[in-house]
Amino acid sequence: MISEQEQVRRDKAEKIKEMGIDPFGQRFDRDAFAIDINEKYKNVEHDEFENIDDRFTVAGRIMFIRKMGKASFFSLQDKTGKIQIYISINDVGEDKYNLFKSADLGDIVGVTGKVMKTRTGEVTLKCLEYTHLVKALRPLPEKFHGLTDVEERSRRRYVDLIVNEDAKKIAFIRPKIISCIREFMDKEGYVEVETPVLTTLLSGAAARPFITHHNTLDLDMYLRIALELPLKRLLVGGMESVYEIGRCFRNEGMDTRHNPEFTMMEAYKAYSDLDGMMEQTEKMFKYVAEKAIGKTIFNWLGHEVDLSKPFKKISMIDSIKEKTGIDFTDKSLNDCLELCKEHDIFLEEHEMQYGHIINKFFEKYVEETLIQPTFLYGHPIEISPLTKKDPNNDKLTQRFELFICGKEFCNAYTELNDPIDQLERFEAQLKEKDLGNDEANDIDMDFVDALEYGMPPAGGIGYGIDRLVMLLTEQDSIREVILFPTMKPKE
């Protein structure tokens, strides 16, 4: 059902067509953007413009109109911002002025004009040539209300970007952040690669997959849940330092921190280890914050986070002891099970193991308390199937996660490169799958074969790019940093 306003706009489009003008425009060459003109002349005094004859051609969307008989003002918005336009019948002629007077908010136009400044001090283009480009057939949301419904803002991001300056700012900052990450990684000697999105095996993370079907091969396949194993194969092949920034897919819940498709970066460096990954991560976070945003202190989830200070390091067992007084170092499985009963911690059948119990205690008592950047290391072997064992404690692994404001930002390992140990870990995962853990990994025999050719000692890490963008843009919801988040269909 077309509204009255929409019908009026359609009628105007027809009249424009009758004038021999395409209502939806042709190529238009511009030579300037709003921000450049505003910045160049913002400090020039009004009277000085008598001696300035600078002319520019701009294009964009009409966001404000004040019609006043034979002369009017309107604002034109391009990707950089807004610039005020003064248009007069004496400068553009009657036909073009009447064409302008039929314009609506949201129409896209081109203007060639002479720069000036109004008595109120606003940099303005005096329109000398007016070009209709595109008739907007739908009205924009009301100026002071915009798209206030969060769901609607995510569904109609194209409108959100028009009327919401913050949304547009984030849309441009995100690629800048990713560009700075690439710049950092390239300087560190990494090579960016691409690996398959479709896979026949679940590997690289504990997560439920999206399943699809390859018709030609008559084969069920998965959208990748992580980037890990193909990248480690490249270490075997001698590429030594590789990274990939790519989409991953997990068939799980949606909330303010999770989207079913999301962006990860995984990186693997031969001859490095856990400490090397810590050093790299701390350097990268500071580099990207300073280069992309220009600061290192951020307000996020109600906390002030300082990326300039050294990141804290603490083991998982010590962090639990710090909060509860319980030391899991020498606890037997029976002791651990009794502690679960005492602390009302429920275990699934496949979680009746030392490592899973420690992880449950961490999640209940510690995770949400890690506010400033904290490297948490010393994860139990049961929850780290691809990680090298701790040489000092075979119940633990050489792994860390970075937590900020109680949220995980990355996961890193000293990579497991022993093919015999790796096969045993895969087989243990298979047993968990049989016990009902549908997030357990499959056995990737080709990866075991690759390790048998010899993979150099290495450090590896996976970063949640969306979450990093959330921190650096100080946004509480992942939907604000993904242009088109997954949404439940409208009824």
C-alpha positions as CSV (number, residue, x, y, z in Angstrom):
1,M,0.0,0.0,0.0
2,I,1.6,3.3,-1.1
3,S,1.2,6.2,1.3
4,E,0.0,9.6,0.3
5,Q,3.6,11.0,0.6
6,E,5.0,8.2,-1.6
7,Q,2.3,8.9,-4.2
8,V,3.2,12.6,-4.3
9,R,6.8,11.7,-4.9
10,R,5.9,9.3,-7.7
11,D,3.9,12.0,-9.3
12,K,6.9,14.4,-9.1
13,A,9.1,11.7,-10.7
14,E,6.7,11.6,-13.6
15,K,6.7,15.4,-14.1
16,I,10.5,15.3,-14.0
17,K,10.4,12.7,-16.8
18,E,8.1,14.9,-18.8
19,M,10.7,17.6,-18.6
20,G,13.1,15.3,-20.4
21,I,15.1,14.6,-17.3
22,D,15.8,11.0,-16.1
23,P,14.3,10.9,-12.5
24,F,17.0,8.4,-11.5
25,G,20.0,10.1,-13.0
26,Q,23.1,9.7,-15.0
27,R,26.9,10.0,-14.4
28,F,27.8,13.2,-12.6
29,D,31.4,14.3,-12.1
30,R,32.3,16.1,-8.9
31,D,35.6,17.6,-7.8
32,A,35.1,18.1,-4.0
33,F,33.6,16.7,-0.8
34,A,31.7,18.5,1.9
35,I,34.4,18.0,4.5
36,D,37.2,19.4,2.3
37,I,35.3,22.6,1.6
38,N,34.2,23.1,5.2
39,E,37.7,22.5,6.5
40,K,39.5,24.7,4.0
41,Y,37.3,27.8,4.6
42,K,36.2,27.5,8.2
43,N,38.6,30.1,9.5
44,V,38.2,32.5,6.6
45,E,36.3,35.7,7.6
46,H,33.0,36.6,5.9
47,D,34.3,39.8,4.3
48,E,37.4,38.0,2.8
49,F,35.1,36.1,0.4
50,E,34.7,39.2,-1.7
51,N,38.2,38.4,-3.1
52,I,37.7,34.7,-3.4
53,D,36.3,33.1,-6.6
54,D,36.8,29.4,-5.7
55,R,34.2,27.1,-7.3
56,F,33.4,23.4,-6.6
57,T,31.1,20.7,-7.8
58,V,29.6,18.5,-5.2
59,A,26.9,15.8,-5.1
60,G,24.8,14.2,-2.4
61,R,21.5,13.9,-0.7
62,I,19.2,16.8,0.4
63,M,18.9,16.6,4.2
64,F,17.3,20.0,4.9
65,I,15.4,22.6,2.9
66,R,14.3,26.1,3.8
67,K,12.4,27.5,0.8
68,M,11.9,31.3,0.8
69,G,10.4,32.5,-2.5
70,K,13.0,33.4,-5.0
71,A,16.0,32.2,-2.9
72,S,16.4,29.2,-0.6
73,F,18.9,27.2,1.5
74,F,19.4,23.5,1.6
75,S,22.0,21.1,3.0
76,L,23.6,18.5,0.9
77,Q,25.1,15.4,2.5
78,D,27.8,13.2,0.9
79,K,29.9,10.5,2.5
80,T,32.0,13.0,4.4
81,G,29.3,15.1,5.9
82,K,27.0,18.1,5.1
83,I,27.5,21.4,3.3
84,Q,25.0,24.3,3.1
85,I,23.9,25.4,-0.4
86,Y,22.3,28.8,-1.2
87,I,20.2,28.7,-4.4
88,S,18.6,31.7,-6.1
89,I,16.4,32.1,-9.2
90,N,18.7,34.9,-10.3
91,D,21.7,32.5,-10.3
92,V,20.3,29.3,-11.8
93,G,17.3,30.6,-13.8
94,E,13.6,30.0,-13.5
95,D,13.4,26.5,-14.9
96,K,16.2,25.1,-12.6
97,Y,14.8,27.0,-9.6
98,N,11.4,25.5,-10.1
99,L,13.0,22.1,-10.5
100,F,14.7,22.6,-7.1
101,K,11.4,23.7,-5.6
102,S,9.9,20.4,-6.4
103,A,12.7,18.6,-4.6
104,D,12.0,16.6,-1.4
105,L,14.2,15.6,1.5
106,G,16.2,12.5,0.4
107,D,16.5,13.5,-3.2
108,I,20.1,13.2,-4.6
109,V,21.4,16.3,-6.5
110,G,24.5,17.8,-8.0
111,V,25.6,21.4,-7.4
112,T,28.3,23.6,-8.9
113,G,28.8,26.7,-6.9
114,K,31.0,29.5,-5.6
115,V,32.2,29.3,-2.0
116,M,30.9,31.9,0.4
117,K,30.1,32.3,4.1
118,T,26.8,33.5,5.5
119,R,26.4,36.2,8.1
120,T,26.0,33.5,10.8
121,G,29.5,32.2,9.8
122,E,28.5,29.0,7.9
123,V,30.6,27.9,4.9
124,T,28.2,27.8,2.0
125,L,28.2,27.1,-1.7
126,K,26.3,29.7,-3.8
127,C,24.6,27.4,-6.4
128,L,25.4,28.4,-10.0
129,E,24.4,25.1,-11.6
130,Y,21.7,22.7,-10.2
131,T,21.4,19.1,-11.5
132,H,18.6,16.7,-10.4
133,L,20.1,13.2,-10.1
134,V,17.8,10.9,-8.2
135,K,14.2,11.2,-7.0
136,A,13.7,9.5,-3.6
137,L,10.3,7.8,-3.7
138,R,10.2,7.2,0.0
139,P,10.4,9.9,2.7
140,L,13.2,9.7,5.2
141,P,12.4,9.2,8.9
142,E,11.5,12.3,10.9
143,K,14.6,14.4,11.6
144,F,14.5,14.3,15.4
145,H,13.4,10.7,15.8
146,G,15.2,8.9,12.9
147,L,15.2,5.2,13.1
148,T,14.9,4.7,16.9
149,D,13.9,1.0,16.8
150,V,17.1,-1.0,17.1
151,E,15.7,-3.9,15.2
152,E,14.6,-1.6,12.3
153,R,18.0,0.2,12.3
154,S,19.7,-3.2,11.8
155,R,17.2,-4.3,9.1
156,R,17.3,-1.1,7.1
157,R,20.9,-0.2,7.6
158,Y,20.8,1.9,4.3
159,V,18.4,4.3,6.0
160,D,20.3,4.2,9.3
161,L,23.4,5.3,7.5
162,I,21.6,8.2,5.9
163,V,20.1,9.6,9.1
164,N,22.4,8.4,11.8
165,E,25.9,10.1,11.9
166,D,27.1,7.6,14.5
167,A,26.2,4.6,12.3
168,K,28.0,6.2,9.3
169,K,31.1,6.9,11.5
170,I,31.3,3.3,12.6
171,A,30.8,2.1,9.0
172,F,33.9,4.0,7.9
173,I,36.0,3.3,11.1
174,R,35.6,-0.5,10.8
175,P,37.5,-0.9,7.5
176,K,40.1,1.6,8.8
177,I,40.6,-0.7,11.8
178,I,41.0,-3.8,9.6
179,S,43.3,-1.9,7.3
180,C,45.5,-1.0,10.3
181,I,45.5,-4.7,11.4
182,R,46.7,-5.7,8.0
183,E,49.4,-3.0,8.1
184,F,50.6,-4.3,11.4
185,M,50.7,-7.9,10.4
186,D,52.5,-7.1,7.1
187,K,55.1,-5.2,9.0
188,E,55.5,-8.2,11.4
189,G,56.5,-10.3,8.3
190,Y,53.2,-12.2,7.9
191,V,51.7,-13.2,4.6
192,E,47.9,-12.8,4.1
193,V,46.3,-15.9,2.6
194,E,42.9,-17.3,1.7
195,T,41.6,-20.8,2.7
196,P,38.4,-22.7,2.0
197,V,35.1,-21.6,3.5
198,L,33.5,-25.0,2.6
199,T,34.9,-28.0,4.4
200,T,34.0,-31.6,4.9
201,L,35.2,-31.8,8.6
202,L,34.5,-29.9,11.8
203,S,37.8,-28.5,13.1
204,G,39.5,-25.6,14.7
205,A,36.9,-24.7,17.4
206,A,34.2,-26.2,19.6
207,A,31.0,-25.0,17.8
208,R,27.9,-26.1,16.0
209,P,28.2,-25.8,12.2
210,F,26.0,-24.7,9.3
211,I,25.5,-27.7,7.0
212,T,25.1,-27.5,3.3
213,H,25.2,-29.9,0.4
214,H,27.4,-30.2,-2.7
215,N,25.1,-31.5,-5.4
216,T,27.8,-32.7,-7.9
217,L,29.7,-34.7,-5.2
218,D,26.5,-35.6,-3.4
219,L,28.3,-34.6,-0.3
220,D,27.3,-32.8,2.9
221,M,29.7,-30.0,3.7
222,Y,30.1,-27.4,6.5
223,L,30.6,-23.7,6.4
224,R,33.9,-23.3,8.3
225,I,33.7,-22.6,12.1
226,A,37.4,-21.5,12.2
227,L,40.4,-20.9,10.0
228,E,43.0,-22.9,11.9
229,L,44.0,-26.2,10.3
230,P,44.4,-25.0,6.7
231,L,46.7,-22.2,7.9
232,K,48.8,-24.7,9.9
233,R,49.1,-26.9,6.8
234,L,50.8,-23.8,5.3
235,L,53.4,-23.8,8.1
236,V,54.2,-27.5,7.1
237,G,54.6,-26.3,3.5
238,G,57.2,-23.7,4.6
239,M,55.2,-20.4,4.4
240,E,56.3,-19.9,8.1
241,S,54.2,-16.8,9.0
242,V,50.6,-16.6,7.7
243,Y,47.3,-14.9,8.6
244,E,43.8,-14.7,7.3
245,I,41.0,-12.3,8.0
246,G,37.8,-14.0,7.0
247,R,34.2,-14.9,7.7
248,C,33.4,-17.9,10.0
249,F,30.0,-19.4,10.7
250,R,28.6,-20.9,13.8
251,N,25.0,-22.2,14.1
252,E,24.4,-20.9,17.6
253,G,22.5,-18.2,19.5
254,M,22.4,-14.5,18.7
255,D,22.8,-11.8,21.3
256,T,24.6,-8.5,21.7
257,R,28.0,-10.3,21.5
258,H,27.3,-13.0,18.9
259,N,26.3,-13.1,15.3
260,P,26.0,-16.4,13.4
261,E,28.5,-15.1,10.7
262,F,31.4,-13.1,12.1
263,T,34.9,-12.0,11.2
264,M,38.0,-13.6,12.6
265,M,41.7,-13.2,12.1
266,E,43.9,-16.2,12.7
267,A,47.7,-16.0,12.5
268,Y,50.4,-18.6,12.8
269,K,54.1,-18.0,13.2
270,A,56.8,-20.7,12.9
271,Y,59.4,-20.8,15.6
272,S,57.3,-18.6,18.0
273,D,55.3,-19.7,21.0
274,L,52.7,-18.5,23.6
275,D,54.9,-15.7,24.8
276,G,55.5,-14.5,21.2
277,M,51.7,-14.4,20.7
278,M,51.2,-12.4,23.9
279,E,53.9,-9.8,22.8
280,Q,52.3,-9.6,19.3
281,T,48.8,-9.1,20.7
282,E,49.7,-6.4,23.1
283,K,51.6,-4.5,20.4
284,M,48.8,-4.9,17.8
285,F,46.0,-3.7,20.1
286,K,48.0,-0.6,21.0
287,Y,49.1,0.0,17.4
288,V,45.6,-0.3,16.0
289,A,44.0,1.9,18.7
290,E,46.5,4.7,18.2
291,K,46.6,4.5,14.4
292,A,42.9,4.0,13.7
293,I,41.3,5.8,16.6
294,G,44.0,8.1,18.0
295,K,43.7,7.1,21.6
296,T,44.3,4.1,24.0
297,I,41.7,4.7,26.7
298,F,38.1,3.5,25.9
299,N,34.8,3.5,27.7
300,W,33.2,0.1,27.1
301,L,30.4,-1.9,28.9
302,G,30.5,0.6,31.7
303,H,34.3,0.4,32.3
304,E,37.3,2.6,31.4
305,V,39.7,0.3,29.6
306,D,43.4,1.4,29.2
307,L,45.3,-0.3,26.4
308,S,48.5,1.7,27.1
309,K,49.4,-0.2,30.3
310,P,51.1,-3.6,30.3
311,F,48.4,-6.4,30.0
312,K,48.0,-8.5,33.2
313,K,49.0,-12.2,33.0
314,I,47.4,-14.9,35.3
315,S,46.9,-18.7,35.1
316,M,43.4,-20.1,35.1
317,I,44.0,-22.1,38.3
318,D,45.5,-19.0,40.1
319,S,42.6,-16.8,39.0
320,I,40.1,-19.3,40.5
321,K,42.2,-19.5,43.7
322,E,42.3,-15.7,43.8
323,K,38.5,-15.4,43.8
324,T,37.4,-18.6,45.7
325,G,40.4,-19.7,47.7
326,I,40.2,-23.1,46.0
327,D,43.5,-24.5,44.6
328,F,42.9,-27.0,41.8
329,T,46.6,-27.8,41.3
330,D,46.6,-31.2,43.0
331,K,42.9,-32.0,43.2
332,S,41.7,-35.5,42.3
333,L,38.7,-35.9,40.0
334,N,36.6,-37.0,43.0
335,D,37.6,-33.9,44.9
336,C,36.6,-31.8,41.8
337,L,33.2,-33.5,41.6
338,E,32.5,-32.9,45.3
339,L,33.4,-29.2,44.8
340,C,30.9,-29.0,42.0
341,K,28.2,-30.2,44.3
342,E,29.2,-27.8,47.0
343,H,29.1,-24.8,44.5
344,D,26.0,-25.8,42.6
345,I,27.8,-26.4,39.4
346,F,26.0,-28.7,37.0
347,L,28.0,-31.0,34.7
348,E,26.9,-32.7,31.5
349,E,28.1,-36.3,31.1
350,H,31.0,-35.4,28.8
351,E,32.0,-32.7,31.3
352,M,32.8,-35.1,34.2
353,Q,36.5,-34.4,33.7
354,Y,39.2,-32.4,35.5
355,G,39.6,-29.8,32.8
356,H,35.9,-29.1,32.2
357,I,35.3,-28.7,35.9
358,I,38.1,-26.1,36.2
359,N,36.6,-24.2,33.2
360,K,33.2,-24.2,34.9
361,F,34.6,-22.7,38.0
362,F,36.4,-20.0,35.9
363,E,33.2,-19.2,34.1
364,K,31.2,-18.9,37.3
365,Y,33.6,-17.0,39.5
366,V,36.3,-15.3,37.4
367,E,35.4,-14.5,33.8
368,E,33.2,-11.4,34.4
369,T,35.8,-9.9,36.8
370,L,38.6,-9.6,34.2
371,I,38.1,-5.9,33.3
372,Q,41.5,-4.5,32.3
373,P,43.3,-6.5,29.5
374,T,44.3,-9.8,31.0
375,F,46.1,-12.8,29.5
376,L,44.6,-15.9,31.0
377,Y,46.8,-18.9,30.5
378,G,47.2,-22.5,31.7
379,H,44.1,-24.1,30.2
380,P,43.3,-27.8,31.0
381,I,44.0,-30.2,28.2
382,E,40.4,-31.4,27.9
383,I,39.3,-28.1,26.6
384,S,42.3,-27.4,24.4
385,P,42.5,-30.3,21.8
386,L,44.9,-28.5,19.4
387,T,47.4,-27.1,22.0
388,K,50.8,-28.2,23.1
389,K,51.1,-29.6,26.6
390,D,52.7,-27.6,29.4
391,P,56.1,-29.2,29.9
392,N,55.7,-28.7,33.6
393,N,52.2,-30.1,34.0
394,D,50.7,-32.6,31.5
395,K,47.2,-31.8,32.7
396,L,47.5,-28.2,31.3
397,T,48.4,-26.7,27.9
398,Q,50.3,-23.7,26.6
399,R,47.3,-21.6,25.7
400,F,46.0,-18.2,26.6
401,E,42.9,-16.1,26.1
402,L,42.7,-12.3,26.3
403,F,39.9,-11.0,28.4
404,I,38.7,-7.4,28.5
405,C,35.5,-6.4,30.5
406,G,34.8,-10.1,31.0
407,K,34.8,-10.8,27.3
408,E,37.1,-13.0,25.3
409,F,39.0,-11.2,22.6
410,C,41.4,-13.8,21.3
411,N,42.6,-17.4,21.9
412,A,46.2,-18.4,21.4
413,Y,48.4,-21.5,21.6
414,T,51.8,-22.8,21.4
415,E,50.8,-25.1,18.6
416,L,50.6,-28.8,19.0
417,N,52.9,-30.3,16.3
418,D,53.3,-33.8,17.6
419,P,51.2,-36.0,15.2
420,I,50.9,-38.9,17.7
421,D,49.6,-36.6,20.5
422,Q,47.4,-34.8,18.0
423,L,45.7,-38.1,16.9
424,E,45.1,-39.0,20.5
425,R,43.5,-35.6,21.2
426,F,41.2,-36.1,18.1
427,E,40.2,-39.5,19.3
428,A,39.4,-38.1,22.7
429,Q,37.2,-35.5,21.0
430,L,35.4,-38.3,19.1
431,K,34.6,-40.0,22.4
432,E,33.2,-36.7,23.7
433,K,31.0,-36.5,20.6
434,D,29.7,-40.0,21.3
435,L,28.8,-38.8,24.8
436,G,26.7,-36.0,23.4
437,N,29.1,-33.1,22.9
438,D,28.0,-31.9,19.5
439,E,30.7,-29.2,19.5
440,A,33.5,-31.7,19.6
441,N,36.0,-31.8,16.6
442,D,36.1,-34.5,13.9
443,I,39.3,-36.4,13.3
444,D,41.2,-34.7,10.4
445,M,43.5,-37.5,9.2
446,D,44.9,-35.3,6.5
447,F,46.1,-32.8,9.1
448,V,47.7,-35.6,11.1
449,D,49.4,-36.7,7.9
450,A,50.6,-33.2,7.4
451,L,52.1,-33.1,10.9
452,E,54.0,-36.3,10.2
453,Y,56.0,-34.4,7.5
454,G,57.0,-32.0,10.3
455,M,55.5,-28.7,11.4
456,P,58.0,-26.3,13.0
457,P,57.4,-25.2,16.5
458,A,54.9,-22.3,16.3
459,G,52.6,-19.9,18.0
460,G,49.1,-19.4,16.8
461,I,46.2,-17.1,17.6
462,G,42.6,-16.2,16.7
463,Y,41.1,-12.8,17.1
464,G,37.5,-11.8,17.1
465,I,37.5,-8.8,14.8
466,D,33.9,-7.7,15.5
467,R,34.6,-7.6,19.2
468,L,37.8,-5.6,18.7
469,V,35.8,-3.1,16.6
470,M,33.2,-2.9,19.4
471,L,35.8,-2.0,21.9
472,L,37.5,0.6,19.7
473,T,34.2,2.2,18.7
474,E,32.9,1.9,22.3
475,Q,29.7,0.0,21.2
476,D,27.9,-2.4,23.4
477,S,26.2,-4.5,20.7
478,I,27.8,-6.4,17.8
479,R,24.9,-5.3,15.6
480,E,26.3,-1.7,15.7
481,V,29.6,-2.8,14.1
482,I,28.3,-5.2,11.5
483,L,26.6,-3.5,8.6
484,F,24.1,-6.3,7.9
485,P,23.7,-8.4,11.1
486,T,21.6,-11.6,10.9
487,M,18.0,-10.8,11.8
488,K,14.9,-12.9,12.5
489,P,12.6,-12.5,9.5
490,K,9.6,-10.2,10.0
491,E,6.3,-12.0,10.5
